Amino acid sequence: MNFLNLEYLKNGSEIQKRIFQVLENSQIFQKLKSYKPILAGTFPIGINIDGSDLDIILETRDLETLKKLLISEFQDQKQFSINLIEINEVESLICKFQLGEFPVELFAQNQPTLLQNAYLHMIKEFEILENEGDEFRKKIIELKKLGLKTEPAFAKLLGLSGNPYVELLKYQS
């Protein structure tokens, strides 16, 4: 599966087709093209639940410039917020807003999107879902509905101990 090209959404589930339309209509990926956007998270791999957001990861060397661009492009969207924070000692930017029916979370770091944890986790989770099958997918969704985050849900079903965000990346199916 090529998650770097949004075309896969056009042939996906009904919700993935709606996501494709919303992303196309908003031109968000075109507006952010120079930041190498990738749709990560639960929607691309079909384990989203009600309330899941569209996680779009970005890379930048200049968070302040990106922040100004995001304010200029998206501040009029419902529920807009933007914050610079530190995650695992890495300066990060999180911008949230509503795009059509979907909550969006833009996440940026000075790190290539292909090396960011959100992308690496999604790829690993996709591989596990492909190997484990539909029953496993249903169990992940059920755990998420009970309040578990995605990586802890995978760790629980796979019997991984320790930090689920770290251990999941080490997991070999």
DRENSEDREN-533164 format. One line per field, with one value per atom (N, C-alpha, C, O): x, y negated, z; residue number from 1; residue in one letter; chain; atom name. Coordinates in steps of 0.2 Angstrom, whole numbers, plus 5000, padded with zeros to 4 digits. Atoms other than C-alpha are relative to their C-alpha. Example, Ala and Ser with C-alpha at 12.3 -4.5 7.8 and 13.67 -1.06 7.14 Angstrom:
BEGIN
x	[5004,5062,5004,5009,4996,5068,4996,4999]
y	[5006,5022,4994,4995,5006,5005,4995,4989]
z	[5000,5039,5000,5003,4999,5036,5003,5004]
num	[1,1,1,1,2,2,2,2]
residu	[a,a,a,a,s,s,s,s]
chaine	[A,A,A,A,A,A,A,A]
atome	[N,CA,C,O,N,CA,C,O]
REM end
This chain:
BEGIN
x	[5004,5000,5004,5009,4996,5007,4996,4991,5004,5001,5003,5000,4997,5011,4996,4997,5004,4998,4993,4991,5007,4980,4995,4990,5004,4973,4997,4991,5003,4971,4993,4989,5006,4957,4994,4988,5006,4946,4997,4992,5003,4945,4999,4998,5001,4943,4993,4988,5006,4929,4996,4999,5004,4915,5002,5003,4997,4923,5006,5008,4994,4939,4999,5003,5002,4931,4998,4999,5002,4923,5006,5007,4994,4940,5004,5006,4997,4947,4997,5001,5003,4934,5001,5002,4999,4936,5007,5008,4993,4955,5001,5005,4999,4954,4996,4999,5003,4941,5003,5003,4997,4950,5007,5010,4993,4967,5005,5010,4995,4976,5006,5012,4993,4989,5004,5010,4997,4992,5003,5009,4998,4993,5007,5011,4994,5006,5005,5009,4996,5015,5007,5011,4993,5032,5002,5008,4999,5030,5000,4999,5000,5029,4994,4996,5005,5012,4998,4999,5003,5006,4994,4994,5006,4989,5002,5004,4998,4994,4994,4988,5005,4984,4995,4997,5004,4969,4996,4994,5004,4959,5003,5000,4997,4971,5000,5000,5000,4972,4994,4993,5006,4954,4998,4994,5001,4954,4997,4998,5002,4946,4993,4990,5007,4931,4997,5000,5003,4919,5004,5007,4996,4929,5007,5011,4993,4945,5001,4997,4998,4954,5004,5007,4995,4963,5007,5008,4994,4981,5004,5006,4996,4992,5007,5007,4993,5011,5003,5002,4996,5022,5007,5009,4993,5041,5002,5000,4998,5049,5006,5007,4994,5065,4998,5002,5002,5055,4993,4989,5007,5040,4997,4991,5003,5037,4997,4992,5003,5035,4994,4989,5006,5024,4994,4988,5005,5014,4996,4990,5003,5011,4996,4990,5003,5006,4993,4988,5006,4994,4994,4988,5005,4986,4997,4991,5003,4984,4995,4990,5004,4977,4993,4988,5005,4966,4996,4992,5002,4962,4992,4989,5007,4944,4996,4990,5004,4940,4998,5001,5003,4929,5006,5009,4996,4938,5008,5012,4993,4955,5004,5002,4995,4970,5007,5007,4994,4988,5005,5004,4996,5002,5007,5008,4993,5021,5001,5000,4998,5026,5006,5008,4994,5040,4997,4994,5002,5037,5006,5010,4994,5051,5006,5011,4995,5062,5001,5007,5000,5058,4995,4989,5005,5050,4995,4997,5006,5033,4995,4994,5005,5019,4993,4993,5006,5001,4994,4994,5005,4987,4993,4994,5006,4969,4994,4994,5006,4953,4995,4997,5005,4937,5000,5000,5000,4937,4994,4995,5006,4920,4997,4997,5002,4914,5006,5004,4995,4931,5005,5006,4995,4942,5007,5009,4993,4960,5005,5004,4995,4976,5007,5009,4993,4992,5005,5005,4994,5008,5006,5008,4994,5025,5006,5005,4993,5043,5005,5004,4994,5060,5003,5008,4998,5061,4996,4990,5003,5057,4993,4993,5006,5039,5000,4997,4999,5044,5004,5004,4997,5054,4996,4999,5004,5041,4996,4994,5004,5033,4993,4991,5006,5016,5000,4995,5000,5020,5003,5000,4997,5031,4996,4995,5005,5018,4994,4992,5005,5005,5002,4998,4997,5016,5000,4998,5000,5019,4993,4992,5007,5001,4997,4993,5003,4996,5003,4999,4997,5008,4997,4996,5003,5001,4993,4991,5007,4983,5000,4996,5000,4988,5001,4998,4998,4996,4994,4993,5004,4983,4993,4989,5007,4967,4994,4996,5005,4950,4997,4995,5002,4946,5004,5002,4996,4961,4999,4998,5002,4956,4994,4994,5006,4939,5001,4998,4998,4947,5003,5002,4997,4958,4995,4995,5005,4943,4996,4994,5004,4933,5004,5001,4996,4948,5000,5000,4999,4949,4993,4993,5006,4930,4999,4996,5000,4933,5005,5005,4996,4945,5008,5012,4993,4962,5003,4999,4997,4974,5002,5002,4999,4979,5006,5005,4994,4997,4999,5001,5001,4992,4995,4996,5004,4978,5003,5002,4996,4990,5004,5005,4996,5002,4996,4999,5004,4988,4999,5000,5002,4982,5007,5006,4994,5000,5004,5009,4997,5005,5007,5012,4994,5019,5000,4995,5000,5025,5005,5009,4996,5034,4996,4990,5003,5031,4997,5001,5003,5018,5003,5003,4997,5025,5007,5008,4994,5042,5000,5003,5000,5039,4996,4998,5003,5027,5004,5004,4996,5040,5006,5008,4995,5052,4996,5000,5004,5038,5001,5001,5000,5041,4995,4994,5006,5026,5003,4999]
y	[5006,5000,4994,4993,5006,4983,4994,4992,5005,4971,4993,4988,5006,4957,4996,4990,5003,4954,5001,5007,4999,4951,5004,5005,4997,4960,5006,5008,4994,4976,4999,5003,5002,4967,5000,5002,5000,4966,5007,5008,4993,4985,5004,5010,4997,4988,5000,5000,5000,4988,4994,4989,5006,4975,4994,4989,5005,4965,4997,4991,5002,4965,4996,4992,5004,4959,4993,4988,5006,4945,4996,4990,5003,4941,4997,4991,5002,4940,4994,4989,5006,4928,4994,4988,5005,4917,4997,4991,5003,4916,4997,4992,5003,4913,4993,4988,5007,4899,4995,4989,5005,4891,4998,4993,5001,4892,5000,4997,5001,4894,5003,5001,4997,4906,4996,4995,5004,4894,4994,4992,5006,4879,5002,4997,4998,4889,5004,5007,4995,4898,4999,5004,5000,4891,5002,5003,4997,4898,5008,5011,4993,4916,5003,5008,4997,4920,5007,5009,4993,4938,5000,4998,4998,4943,5007,5012,4994,4955,5002,4999,4999,4962,5006,5011,4995,4973,5001,5006,5000,4968,5004,5008,4996,4975,5007,5011,4993,4992,5003,5009,4998,4993,5003,5007,4998,4994,4993,4993,5006,4977,5001,5006,4999,4975,4993,4988,5007,4960,4996,4998,5005,4945,5000,4996,4999,4951,4993,4991,5006,4936,5002,5007,4999,4934,4998,4992,5001,4935,4998,5003,5001,4926,4997,4992,5002,4925,4996,4997,5005,4912,5000,5001,5001,4909,4992,4990,5007,4891,4999,5002,5003,4883,4994,4992,5006,4868,5000,4998,5000,4870,4994,4994,5006,4852,4998,4995,5002,4849,5004,5002,4996,4864,4998,4998,5002,4858,4994,4994,5006,4841,5002,5000,4998,4850,5004,5002,4996,4862,4995,4996,5005,4847,4996,4995,5003,4838,5004,5001,4995,4853,5003,5003,4996,4861,4997,5000,5003,4849,4999,4998,5001,4847,5006,5006,4994,4865,5001,4998,4999,4871,5003,5008,4997,4876,4999,5004,5001,4869,4999,4995,5001,4870,5002,5006,4999,4870,4999,4994,5000,4874,5002,5007,4997,4876,5003,5000,4996,4890,5004,5004,4996,4901,5008,5009,4993,4920,5004,5004,4996,4932,4995,4997,5005,4916,4998,4995,5003,4912,4995,4996,5006,4895,5003,5005,4998,4899,4995,4990,5005,4889,5005,5010,4997,4895,4995,4990,5004,4887,5004,5009,4996,4893,4995,4989,5003,4888,5005,5011,4995,4895,4998,4993,5001,4898,5004,5011,4996,4903,5004,5001,4995,4918,5002,5006,4997,4922,4995,4990,5004,4915,5002,5007,5000,4912,4999,4994,5001,4913,5000,5005,5001,4906,5000,4997,4999,4912,4999,5002,5002,4904,5001,4999,4999,4908,4998,4999,5001,4904,5007,5009,4993,4922,5003,5001,4997,4931,5003,5007,4997,4936,5008,5011,4992,4954,5003,5009,4998,4955,4998,5000,5002,4948,5006,5010,4994,4960,5001,5007,4999,4957,5004,5009,4996,4964,5007,5011,4993,4978,5004,5010,4996,4983,5003,5009,4998,4983,5006,5010,4994,4994,5006,5011,4994,5006,5003,5009,4998,5007,5003,5008,4997,5010,5007,5011,4994,5024,5005,5011,4995,5032,5002,5007,4999,5030,5004,5009,4996,5038,5007,5012,4993,5053,5003,5009,4997,5055,5001,5005,4999,5053,4996,4991,5004,5046,5000,4995,4999,5053,4995,4992,5004,5044,4993,4989,5007,5028,4998,4993,5002,5029,4999,4995,5001,5032,4993,4990,5006,5017,4994,4990,5005,5006,5000,4995,4999,5013,4997,4993,5002,5009,4992,4989,5007,4991,4997,4992,5003,4989,5000,4996,5000,4994,4994,4994,5006,4979,5001,4996,4999,4987,4996,4995,5003,4977,5006,5011,4995,4986,5004,5011,4996,4991,5005,5011,4995,4998,5005,5011,4994,5008,5005,5011,4995,5016,5004,5010,4997,5019,5005,5011,4996,5027,5007,5012,4994,5039,5004,5010,4996,5044,5002,5006,4998,5046,4997,5000,5004,5033,4997,4994,5004,5026,4994,4994,5006,5010,4994,4994,5006,4993,5003,5005,4997,4998,4996,4999,5004,4984,5002,5002,4997,4991,5007,5009,4993,5009,5002,5007,4998,5009,4999,5003,5001,5002,5006,5008,4994,5017,5006,5011,4994,5030,5003,4999,4996,5043,5005,5009,4995,5053,5006,5011]
z	[5000,5000,5000,5004,5000,4995,5004,5001,4996,5009,4998,5001,5002,5001,4994,4993,5005,4987,5002,5004,4997,4993,4995,4997,5004,4978,5003,5001,4997,4988,5004,5005,4996,4998,4995,4997,5005,4982,4999,4997,5001,4981,5007,5007,4993,5000,5002,4998,4997,5012,4999,4996,5001,5011,5004,5001,4996,5025,4996,4996,5003,5016,4993,4992,5006,5000,5001,4998,4998,5009,5002,5001,4998,5017,4994,4993,5006,4999,4998,4996,5002,4994,5004,5001,4996,5009,4999,4999,5001,5007,4993,4992,5007,4988,5000,4997,5000,4990,5004,5002,4995,5004,4997,4999,5003,4994,5005,5004,4994,5011,4998,5000,5001,5004,4995,4995,5005,4989,5004,5003,4997,5001,5005,5006,4996,5012,4997,5000,5003,4999,5001,5002,4998,5003,5007,5008,4994,5020,5000,5006,5001,5013,5005,5009,4996,5021,4999,4993,5000,5025,5004,5010,4996,5031,5004,5001,4996,5045,5005,5004,4995,5060,4998,4994,5000,5060,4993,4991,5006,5044,4994,4991,5006,5031,5001,4996,4999,5039,5003,5005,4999,5043,5007,5008,4993,5062,5004,5010,4997,5065,5004,5002,4997,5077,5000,4998,5000,5080,5004,5010,4997,5085,4998,5000,5003,5076,4996,4993,5004,5068,4994,4994,5005,5052,5002,5003,4998,5057,4994,4990,5006,5044,5003,5007,4997,5048,4995,4989,5004,5041,5003,5008,4998,5041,4999,4993,5001,5043,5005,5010,4996,5049,5004,5008,4997,5054,5002,4998,4997,5065,5000,4999,4999,5067,4993,4993,5007,5048,4998,4996,5001,5047,5004,5001,4996,5061,4997,4997,5004,5052,4994,4993,5005,5037,5002,4999,4998,5046,5003,5002,4997,5055,4994,4994,5006,5038,4996,4994,5005,5029,5004,5001,4996,5043,5006,5009,4994,5057,5000,5005,5001,5050,5001,5001,4999,5052,5007,5012,4994,5066,5005,5002,4995,5082,4999,5001,5002,5076,5007,5011,4994,5089,4997,4993,5003,5086,5006,5010,4994,5099,4998,4994,5001,5099,5007,5012,4994,5112,4999,4993,5000,5116,5001,5006,4999,5113,5000,4995,5000,5118,4999,4995,5001,5119,4993,4991,5007,5101,4999,5000,5002,5096,4995,4990,5005,5088,5000,5004,5001,5082,4999,4995,5001,5083,4999,5002,5002,5074,4999,4995,5000,5076,4997,4998,5002,5067,4996,4996,5003,5059,4992,4990,5007,5040,4998,4997,5002,5034,5006,5012,4994,5045,5004,5009,4996,5051,5004,5002,4996,5065,4997,4995,5003,5058,5006,5009,4996,5068,4995,4993,5003,5059,5005,5010,4996,5067,4996,4991,5004,5062,5005,5011,4996,5068,4994,4988,5004,5061,4999,5001,5002,5055,4994,4993,5006,5038,5002,5007,4999,5038,5000,5004,5001,5033,5006,5007,4994,5049,5007,5012,4994,5061,5003,4999,4997,5074,4997,4997,5003,5067,4994,4993,5007,5050,5002,4999,4999,5057,5004,5002,4996,5069,4995,4995,5005,5055,4995,4994,5005,5043,5004,5001,4996,5057,5002,5001,4998,5062,4994,4994,5006,5044,4998,4997,5001,5042,5005,5003,4995,5058,4998,4999,5002,5052,4994,4994,5006,5036,5002,4999,4997,5045,5004,5004,4994,5059,4997,5000,5002,5049,5003,5007,4998,5051,5007,5010,4993,5068,5005,5009,4996,5075,4999,5004,5001,5067,5004,5007,4996,5075,5007,5011,4993,5092,5002,5007,4999,5090,5000,5005,5000,5086,5006,5009,4993,5101,5006,5010,4995,5112,5000,5005,5001,5105,5002,5005,4998,5108,5008,5010,4993,5126,5003,5009,4998,5127,4999,5001,5001,5123,4994,4989,5006,5111,4996,4998,5005,5096,5002,5002,4998,5101,5006,5006,4994,5118,4998,5001,5002,5110,4996,4997,5004,5098,5005,5005,4996,5112,5005,5006,4996,5123,4996,4999,5004,5109,4998,4998,5002,5104,5006,5006,4994,5123,5001,5004,4999,5122,5007,5009,4993,5139,4999,4994,5000,5142,4996,4996,5004,5132,4994,4989,5006,5119,4993,4988,5006,5107,4998,4992,5001,5108,4998,4993,5002,5108,4994,4991,5006,5094,4994,4989,5006,5082,5000,4995,5000,5088,4998,4996,5001,5085,4993,4988,5006,5072,4999,5004,5001,5065,4998,4997]
num	[1,1,1,1,2,2,2,2,3,3,3,3,4,4,4,4,5,5,5,5,6,6,6,6,7,7,7,7,8,8,8,8,9,9,9,9,10,10,10,10,11,11,11,11,12,12,12,12,13,13,13,13,14,14,14,14,15,15,15,15,16,16,16,16,17,17,17,17,18,18,18,18,19,19,19,19,20,20,20,20,21,21,21,21,22,22,22,22,23,23,23,23,24,24,24,24,25,25,25,25,26,26,26,26,27,27,27,27,28,28,28,28,29,29,29,29,30,30,30,30,31,31,31,31,32,32,32,32,33,33,33,33,34,34,34,34,35,35,35,35,36,36,36,36,37,37,37,37,38,38,38,38,39,39,39,39,40,40,40,40,41,41,41,41,42,42,42,42,43,43,43,43,44,44,44,44,45,45,45,45,46,46,46,46,47,47,47,47,48,48,48,48,49,49,49,49,50,50,50,50,51,51,51,51,52,52,52,52,53,53,53,53,54,54,54,54,55,55,55,55,56,56,56,56,57,57,57,57,58,58,58,58,59,59,59,59,60,60,60,60,61,61,61,61,62,62,62,62,63,63,63,63,64,64,64,64,65,65,65,65,66,66,66,66,67,67,67,67,68,68,68,68,69,69,69,69,70,70,70,70,71,71,71,71,72,72,72,72,73,73,73,73,74,74,74,74,75,75,75,75,76,76,76,76,77,77,77,77,78,78,78,78,79,79,79,79,80,80,80,80,81,81,81,81,82,82,82,82,83,83,83,83,84,84,84,84,85,85,85,85,86,86,86,86,87,87,87,87,88,88,88,88,89,89,89,89,90,90,90,90,91,91,91,91,92,92,92,92,93,93,93,93,94,94,94,94,95,95,95,95,96,96,96,96,97,97,97,97,98,98,98,98,99,99,99,99,100,100,100,100,101,101,101,101,102,102,102,102,103,103,103,103,104,104,104,104,105,105,105,105,106,106,106,106,107,107,107,107,108,108,108,108,109,109,109,109,110,110,110,110,111,111,111,111,112,112,112,112,113,113,113,113,114,114,114,114,115,115,115,115,116,116,116,116,117,117,117,117,118,118,118,118,119,119,119,119,120,120,120,120,121,121,121,121,122,122,122,122,123,123,123,123,124,124,124,124,125,125,125,125,126,126,126,126,127,127,127,127,128,128,128,128,129,129,129,129,130,130,130,130,131,131,131,131,132,132,132,132,133,133,133,133,134,134,134,134,135,135,135,135,136,136,136,136,137,137,137,137,138,138,138,138,139,139,139,139,140,140,140,140,141,141,141,141,142,142,142,142,143,143,143,143,144,144,144,144,145,145,145,145,146,146,146,146,147,147,147,147,148,148,148,148,149,149,149,149,150,150,150,150,151,151,151,151,152,152,152,152,153,153,153,153,154,154,154,154,155,155,155,155,156,156,156,156,157,157,157,157,158,158,158,158,159,159,159,159,160,160,160,160,161,161,161,161,162,162,162,162,163,163,163,163,164,164,164,164,165,165,165,165,166,166,166,166,167,167,167,167,168,168,168,168,169,169,169,169,170,170,170,170,171,171,171,171,172,172,172,172,173,173,173,173]
residu	[m,m,m,m,n,n,n,n,f,f,f,f,l,l,l,l,n,n,n,n,l,l,l,l,e,e,e,e,y,y,y,y,l,l,l,l,k,k,k,k,n,n,n,n,g,g,g,g,s,s,s,s,e,e,e,e,i,i,i,i,q,q,q,q,k,k,k,k,r,r,r,r,i,i,i,i,f,f,f,f,q,q,q,q,v,v,v,v,l,l,l,l,e,e,e,e,n,n,n,n,s,s,s,s,q,q,q,q,i,i,i,i,f,f,f,f,q,q,q,q,k,k,k,k,l,l,l,l,k,k,k,k,s,s,s,s,y,y,y,y,k,k,k,k,p,p,p,p,i,i,i,i,l,l,l,l,a,a,a,a,g,g,g,g,t,t,t,t,f,f,f,f,p,p,p,p,i,i,i,i,g,g,g,g,i,i,i,i,n,n,n,n,i,i,i,i,d,d,d,d,g,g,g,g,s,s,s,s,d,d,d,d,l,l,l,l,d,d,d,d,i,i,i,i,i,i,i,i,l,l,l,l,e,e,e,e,t,t,t,t,r,r,r,r,d,d,d,d,l,l,l,l,e,e,e,e,t,t,t,t,l,l,l,l,k,k,k,k,k,k,k,k,l,l,l,l,l,l,l,l,i,i,i,i,s,s,s,s,e,e,e,e,f,f,f,f,q,q,q,q,d,d,d,d,q,q,q,q,k,k,k,k,q,q,q,q,f,f,f,f,s,s,s,s,i,i,i,i,n,n,n,n,l,l,l,l,i,i,i,i,e,e,e,e,i,i,i,i,n,n,n,n,e,e,e,e,v,v,v,v,e,e,e,e,s,s,s,s,l,l,l,l,i,i,i,i,c,c,c,c,k,k,k,k,f,f,f,f,q,q,q,q,l,l,l,l,g,g,g,g,e,e,e,e,f,f,f,f,p,p,p,p,v,v,v,v,e,e,e,e,l,l,l,l,f,f,f,f,a,a,a,a,q,q,q,q,n,n,n,n,q,q,q,q,p,p,p,p,t,t,t,t,l,l,l,l,l,l,l,l,q,q,q,q,n,n,n,n,a,a,a,a,y,y,y,y,l,l,l,l,h,h,h,h,m,m,m,m,i,i,i,i,k,k,k,k,e,e,e,e,f,f,f,f,e,e,e,e,i,i,i,i,l,l,l,l,e,e,e,e,n,n,n,n,e,e,e,e,g,g,g,g,d,d,d,d,e,e,e,e,f,f,f,f,r,r,r,r,k,k,k,k,k,k,k,k,i,i,i,i,i,i,i,i,e,e,e,e,l,l,l,l,k,k,k,k,k,k,k,k,l,l,l,l,g,g,g,g,l,l,l,l,k,k,k,k,t,t,t,t,e,e,e,e,p,p,p,p,a,a,a,a,f,f,f,f,a,a,a,a,k,k,k,k,l,l,l,l,l,l,l,l,g,g,g,g,l,l,l,l,s,s,s,s,g,g,g,g,n,n,n,n,p,p,p,p,y,y,y,y,v,v,v,v,e,e,e,e,l,l,l,l,l,l,l,l,k,k,k,k,y,y,y,y,q,q,q,q,s,s,s,s]
chaine	[A,A,A,A,A,A,A,A,A,A,A,A,A,A,A,A,A,A,A,A,A,A,A,A,A,A,A,A,A,A,A,A,A,A,A,A,A,A,A,A,A,A,A,A,A,A,A,A,A,A,A,A,A,A,A,A,A,A,A,A,A,A,A,A,A,A,A,A,A,A,A,A,A,A,A,A,A,A,A,A,A,A,A,A,A,A,A,A,A,A,A,A,A,A,A,A,A,A,A,A,A,A,A,A,A,A,A,A,A,A,A,A,A,A,A,A,A,A,A,A,A,A,A,A,A,A,A,A,A,A,A,A,A,A,A,A,A,A,A,A,A,A,A,A,A,A,A,A,A,A,A,A,A,A,A,A,A,A,A,A,A,A,A,A,A,A,A,A,A,A,A,A,A,A,A,A,A,A,A,A,A,A,A,A,A,A,A,A,A,A,A,A,A,A,A,A,A,A,A,A,A,A,A,A,A,A,A,A,A,A,A,A,A,A,A,A,A,A,A,A,A,A,A,A,A,A,A,A,A,A,A,A,A,A,A,A,A,A,A,A,A,A,A,A,A,A,A,A,A,A,A,A,A,A,A,A,A,A,A,A,A,A,A,A,A,A,A,A,A,A,A,A,A,A,A,A,A,A,A,A,A,A,A,A,A,A,A,A,A,A,A,A,A,A,A,A,A,A,A,A,A,A,A,A,A,A,A,A,A,A,A,A,A,A,A,A,A,A,A,A,A,A,A,A,A,A,A,A,A,A,A,A,A,A,A,A,A,A,A,A,A,A,A,A,A,A,A,A,A,A,A,A,A,A,A,A,A,A,A,A,A,A,A,A,A,A,A,A,A,A,A,A,A,A,A,A,A,A,A,A,A,A,A,A,A,A,A,A,A,A,A,A,A,A,A,A,A,A,A,A,A,A,A,A,A,A,A,A,A,A,A,A,A,A,A,A,A,A,A,A,A,A,A,A,A,A,A,A,A,A,A,A,A,A,A,A,A,A,A,A,A,A,A,A,A,A,A,A,A,A,A,A,A,A,A,A,A,A,A,A,A,A,A,A,A,A,A,A,A,A,A,A,A,A,A,A,A,A,A,A,A,A,A,A,A,A,A,A,A,A,A,A,A,A,A,A,A,A,A,A,A,A,A,A,A,A,A,A,A,A,A,A,A,A,A,A,A,A,A,A,A,A,A,A,A,A,A,A,A,A,A,A,A,A,A,A,A,A,A,A,A,A,A,A,A,A,A,A,A,A,A,A,A,A,A,A,A,A,A,A,A,A,A,A,A,A,A,A,A,A,A,A,A,A,A,A,A,A,A,A,A,A,A,A,A,A,A,A,A,A,A,A,A,A,A,A,A,A,A,A,A,A,A,A,A,A,A,A,A,A,A,A,A,A,A,A,A,A,A,A,A,A,A,A,A,A,A,A,A,A,A,A,A,A,A,A,A,A,A,A,A,A,A,A,A,A,A,A,A,A,A,A,A,A,A,A,A,A,A,A,A,A,A,A,A,A,A,A,A,A,A,A,A,A,A,A,A,A,A,A,A,A,A,A,A,A,A,A,A,A,A,A]
atome	[N,CA,C,O,N,CA,C,O,N,CA,C,O,N,CA,C,O,N,CA,C,O,N,CA,C,O,N,CA,C,O,N,CA,C,O,N,CA,C,O,N,CA,C,O,N,CA,C,O,N,CA,C,O,N,CA,C,O,N,CA,C,O,N,CA,C,O,N,CA,C,O,N,CA,C,O,N,CA,C,O,N,CA,C,O,N,CA,C,O,N,CA,C,O,N,CA,C,O,N,CA,C,O,N,CA,C,O,N,CA,C,O,N,CA,C,O,N,CA,C,O,N,CA,C,O,N,CA,C,O,N,CA,C,O,N,CA,C,O,N,CA,C,O,N,CA,C,O,N,CA,C,O,N,CA,C,O,N,CA,C,O,N,CA,C,O,N,CA,C,O,N,CA,C,O,N,CA,C,O,N,CA,C,O,N,CA,C,O,N,CA,C,O,N,CA,C,O,N,CA,C,O,N,CA,C,O,N,CA,C,O,N,CA,C,O,N,CA,C,O,N,CA,C,O,N,CA,C,O,N,CA,C,O,N,CA,C,O,N,CA,C,O,N,CA,C,O,N,CA,C,O,N,CA,C,O,N,CA,C,O,N,CA,C,O,N,CA,C,O,N,CA,C,O,N,CA,C,O,N,CA,C,O,N,CA,C,O,N,CA,C,O,N,CA,C,O,N,CA,C,O,N,CA,C,O,N,CA,C,O,N,CA,C,O,N,CA,C,O,N,CA,C,O,N,CA,C,O,N,CA,C,O,N,CA,C,O,N,CA,C,O,N,CA,C,O,N,CA,C,O,N,CA,C,O,N,CA,C,O,N,CA,C,O,N,CA,C,O,N,CA,C,O,N,CA,C,O,N,CA,C,O,N,CA,C,O,N,CA,C,O,N,CA,C,O,N,CA,C,O,N,CA,C,O,N,CA,C,O,N,CA,C,O,N,CA,C,O,N,CA,C,O,N,CA,C,O,N,CA,C,O,N,CA,C,O,N,CA,C,O,N,CA,C,O,N,CA,C,O,N,CA,C,O,N,CA,C,O,N,CA,C,O,N,CA,C,O,N,CA,C,O,N,CA,C,O,N,CA,C,O,N,CA,C,O,N,CA,C,O,N,CA,C,O,N,CA,C,O,N,CA,C,O,N,CA,C,O,N,CA,C,O,N,CA,C,O,N,CA,C,O,N,CA,C,O,N,CA,C,O,N,CA,C,O,N,CA,C,O,N,CA,C,O,N,CA,C,O,N,CA,C,O,N,CA,C,O,N,CA,C,O,N,CA,C,O,N,CA,C,O,N,CA,C,O,N,CA,C,O,N,CA,C,O,N,CA,C,O,N,CA,C,O,N,CA,C,O,N,CA,C,O,N,CA,C,O,N,CA,C,O,N,CA,C,O,N,CA,C,O,N,CA,C,O,N,CA,C,O,N,CA,C,O,N,CA,C,O,N,CA,C,O,N,CA,C,O,N,CA,C,O,N,CA,C,O,N,CA,C,O,N,CA,C,O,N,CA,C,O,N,CA,C,O,N,CA,C,O,N,CA,C,O,N,CA,C,O,N,CA,C,O,N,CA,C,O,N,CA,C,O,N,CA,C,O,N,CA,C,O,N,CA,C,O,N,CA,C,O,N,CA,C,O,N,CA,C,O,N,CA,C,O,N,CA,C,O,N,CA,C,O,N,CA,C,O,N,CA,C,O,N,CA,C,O,N,CA,C,O,N,CA,C,O,N,CA,C,O,N,CA,C,O,N,CA,C,O]
REM end
